[in-house]
Amino acid sequence: MKFCNVLALAALCSTADAFMAQAPNTFSRTALNAADKYSYLGNLNGDEEKVGTTVQTVAPTGTQGGQLVSPDDPTQNKYQRRKTTKECFEEITPVTVQGGSLRTCSFDEGVNRVSVYLKTEGRPLNANVELWQGPDNSPQKMSVYLEDGCERPFCATVESPGSSNAVAIRNTGQMEFPLTAGLEVDMSGKESGPGTSINGPARTVQGGAVYTTPFPPSVQSVQVLLKSDGRPLNARVELLQGPNNNKQVMEIYTEDGAERPFYAVIDTPGSGNVVRIVNTATVEFPLTAAVEAYIVDESIMEETGPAAGGMVWS
């Protein structure tokens, strides 16, 4: 009888130990539920430590793409604040895209548009940027080339109406040429799009035509807006500095030029900058182009001048 009592007591103790071992699972489940309250848009790099730091710092307001967003005022127009591309990089969470690799980022249905930023440490940049909407559907594509990704970083805005949207960034360069990418979401609606910052007149560019616009040295960056009346848009935007010296080239395809216009900010340091827009479509597909100065530094106009004999390096 005593031996049976000892066995019963041992079985009771082992049952108690097995129940107490479930406590860590309950704790882990509670921590997971707490982390689910925050958006994944600020974690583009997959770094869990950075997400934890961001949650503790800006939990009262929330984050969208690394930016502080107030839920009481979601209609701020960031396109009229005129920041340089390098300043925008300091406010987002960038990721590294190695040569030949692909990085994707999906976002919520409430996001109206996404700003895409690309740069390097001074090396050339070759990349493809696509907007995915559902399986095997790419309504907007861009092929980007930069001669110097540090001096002239890439900045463009991709419209994302509807749901199931994702941005794919593929580094088409070799392994020796990595790039740094970042995204910034915008949920301000159609009335606060990038076209609101352009005040100048637009020009119609027929299929196969070329439109060029020179800028003085005081213009540090220009903004380009391409759209159509709803038909597909195929164009090439080039930044030239000197005769046939391409510093930046963008080849754009848009399924619907009215619903998804192309907007980009191009840095133009130095002198002799010219923006050239080529409508690569046929004559049945015209487009509307607007090119305007974005940031102007008036002090450079007096300091910059040609050397002896008019020689200018570019």
Order of alpha helices (4+ residues) and beta strands (2+ residues): alpha-alpha-alpha-beta-beta-alpha-beta-beta-beta-beta-beta-beta-beta-beta-beta-beta-beta-beta-beta-beta-beta-beta-alpha
